[in-house]
Amino acid sequence: MIEKDDWRLTIPNDPIIKEKEWVFKTYIPVSETWEHQHCMLCGDKISQYESTIHEGYASTSRKDYWWICPKCFNDFKEMFNWKVVEE
């Protein structure tokens, strides 16, 4: 059970991510200079690099701009009332 004082909730993101739809997908770089993203909650890097997470949940409201790692998604999906959709 996630506690309300979980350190990942210190980022002011509630209005941005509450009740949003997400697509589970493999990260593909947007450009040569934009080759990774970070989980909005824990900050873990999501990219194609070997030492990072390669898949996550991408926002549908701002296509592929906001990402959440699988662990944080599973930890907070009920709290934020998230829905997984097909791309």
Legacy VTK file of the C-alpha trace (Angstrom):
# vtk DataFile Version 3.0
C-alpha trace
ASCII
DATASET POLYDATA
POINTS 87 float
0.000 0.000 0.000
1.315 3.410 -0.979
1.499 5.982 1.777
0.414 9.583 1.186
3.916 10.710 2.229
5.702 8.548 -0.380
8.658 10.617 -1.639
7.494 10.153 -5.248
4.455 12.290 -4.490
6.549 15.379 -3.652
6.675 16.371 -7.322
3.760 18.752 -8.058
2.136 16.561 -10.692
-1.321 15.610 -9.436
-3.350 17.837 -11.815
-1.163 16.776 -14.751
-1.526 13.015 -14.322
-4.734 12.426 -12.379
-7.401 10.434 -14.249
-5.377 10.193 -17.472
-5.081 7.494 -20.126
-1.745 5.798 -20.755
-0.296 3.478 -23.396
2.252 0.820 -22.420
5.033 0.895 -24.994
8.722 0.617 -25.760
10.512 3.952 -25.749
11.626 5.144 -29.195
13.795 8.290 -29.372
12.053 11.365 -30.705
15.288 12.749 -32.204
19.071 12.545 -31.819
18.939 15.197 -29.095
15.861 13.820 -27.349
16.905 10.222 -26.777
15.340 9.553 -23.383
12.579 10.456 -20.953
12.263 10.258 -17.175
9.509 8.762 -15.074
7.405 11.675 -13.821
7.334 10.225 -10.331
10.659 8.573 -9.512
12.864 10.132 -12.197
14.217 6.823 -13.547
15.514 7.134 -17.108
13.475 5.479 -19.864
15.418 4.963 -23.099
16.971 2.396 -25.406
20.274 2.448 -23.482
21.242 -0.843 -21.878
21.340 0.422 -18.280
17.870 2.022 -18.344
14.230 1.029 -18.423
13.134 0.366 -22.021
9.343 0.350 -21.624
6.856 2.401 -19.720
3.524 4.137 -19.838
3.290 7.123 -22.183
0.608 9.763 -21.887
-2.093 10.017 -24.499
-3.030 13.604 -23.597
0.430 14.875 -24.596
1.518 12.067 -26.886
4.718 10.481 -25.565
5.681 13.624 -23.629
4.942 12.333 -20.129
6.182 8.886 -19.088
5.715 6.724 -16.010
7.871 3.689 -15.287
6.121 0.325 -14.767
6.837 0.242 -11.014
5.396 3.682 -10.340
2.468 2.994 -12.635
1.549 -0.131 -10.702
2.081 1.617 -7.377
-0.119 4.625 -8.188
-2.656 3.520 -10.822
-5.500 3.262 -8.329
-4.627 6.466 -6.461
-4.657 8.504 -9.693
-7.429 6.511 -11.399
-5.324 5.735 -14.466
-6.606 3.823 -17.454
-4.476 1.794 -19.896
-5.563 2.059 -23.522
-4.336 0.607 -26.810
-2.348 2.864 -29.091
LINES 1 88
87 0 1 2 3 4 5 6 7 8 9 10 11 12 13 14 15 16 17 18 19 20 21 22 23 24 25 26 27 28 29 30 31 32 33 34 35 36 37 38 39 40 41 42 43 44 45 46 47 48 49 50 51 52 53 54 55 56 57 58 59 60 61 62 63 64 65 66 67 68 69 70 71 72 73 74 75 76 77 78 79 80 81 82 83 84 85 86
